[in-house]
Amino acid sequence: MTSTQLLIGLKAVGAGAACSGLIGAGVGIGLVFGSLLRAYSVNPKVKNQLFAYAILGFALSEAIGLLALVMASIILFT
């Protein structure tokens, strides 16, 4: 095994490990919308305000997932 092959293999392992941040983003998005449904069922009068908070939580969770994906791409392609 040459050092170039070892480097390529280690980059793949590092990129895979960096993608583990996507698991947390998926869980976070599920929790945000699950909580939205629960809060809406308790108090349907504040639907618009609850939805605005849910979109904010979704955006923040998705941003973390995108950062993990960008980090994996940087590791893999540099």
C-alpha positions as CSV (number, residue, x, y, z in Angstrom):
1,M,0.0,0.0,0.0
2,T,1.4,3.3,-1.0
3,S,1.2,6.5,1.0
4,T,-1.2,8.0,-1.6
5,Q,-3.7,5.2,-1.2
6,L,-3.4,5.5,2.6
7,L,-4.1,9.2,2.3
8,I,-7.2,8.6,0.2
9,G,-8.5,6.0,2.6
10,L,-8.0,8.3,5.6
11,K,-9.7,11.2,3.8
12,A,-12.7,8.9,3.2
13,V,-12.8,7.9,6.9
14,G,-12.5,11.5,8.0
15,A,-15.3,12.6,5.6
16,G,-17.5,9.8,6.9
17,A,-16.9,10.8,10.5
18,A,-17.6,14.5,9.6
19,C,-21.0,13.4,8.2
20,S,-22.1,12.1,11.6
21,G,-23.2,15.7,12.3
22,L,-26.0,15.1,9.9
23,I,-27.5,12.6,12.4
24,G,-27.9,15.3,14.9
25,A,-29.5,17.6,12.3
26,G,-32.0,15.0,11.4
27,V,-32.9,14.4,15.1
28,G,-33.2,18.1,15.7
29,I,-35.6,18.6,12.8
30,G,-37.7,15.8,13.9
31,L,-37.9,17.2,17.4
32,V,-38.8,20.7,16.1
33,F,-41.7,19.5,14.1
34,G,-42.9,17.0,16.6
35,S,-43.0,19.8,19.2
36,L,-44.8,22.0,16.7
37,L,-47.5,19.4,16.3
38,R,-47.8,18.9,20.1
39,A,-48.0,22.6,20.8
40,Y,-50.5,23.2,18.0
41,S,-52.7,20.4,19.4
42,V,-52.7,22.1,22.8
43,N,-53.2,25.7,21.7
44,P,-54.4,26.0,18.1
45,K,-55.0,29.8,18.4
46,V,-51.3,30.6,18.2
47,K,-50.7,28.7,15.0
48,N,-48.8,31.4,13.1
49,Q,-46.5,32.2,16.0
50,L,-45.7,28.5,16.6
51,F,-45.0,28.0,12.9
52,A,-42.6,30.9,12.9
53,Y,-40.7,29.5,15.8
54,A,-40.7,26.0,14.1
55,I,-39.2,27.5,10.9
56,L,-36.5,29.2,12.9
57,G,-35.6,26.0,14.7
58,F,-35.6,24.1,11.4
59,A,-33.3,26.7,9.9
60,L,-30.8,26.5,12.8
61,S,-30.8,22.7,12.8
62,E,-30.4,22.5,9.0
63,A,-27.5,25.0,9.2
64,I,-25.6,22.6,11.5
65,G,-26.2,19.8,9.1
66,L,-24.9,21.9,6.2
67,L,-21.8,22.9,8.1
68,A,-21.1,19.2,8.7
69,L,-21.6,18.4,5.0
70,V,-19.3,21.3,4.0
71,M,-16.6,20.0,6.4
72,A,-16.8,16.6,4.9
73,S,-16.4,18.0,1.4
74,I,-13.4,20.0,2.5
75,I,-11.8,16.9,4.1
76,L,-12.5,14.8,1.1
77,F,-11.5,17.2,-1.8
78,T,-8.4,18.9,-0.4
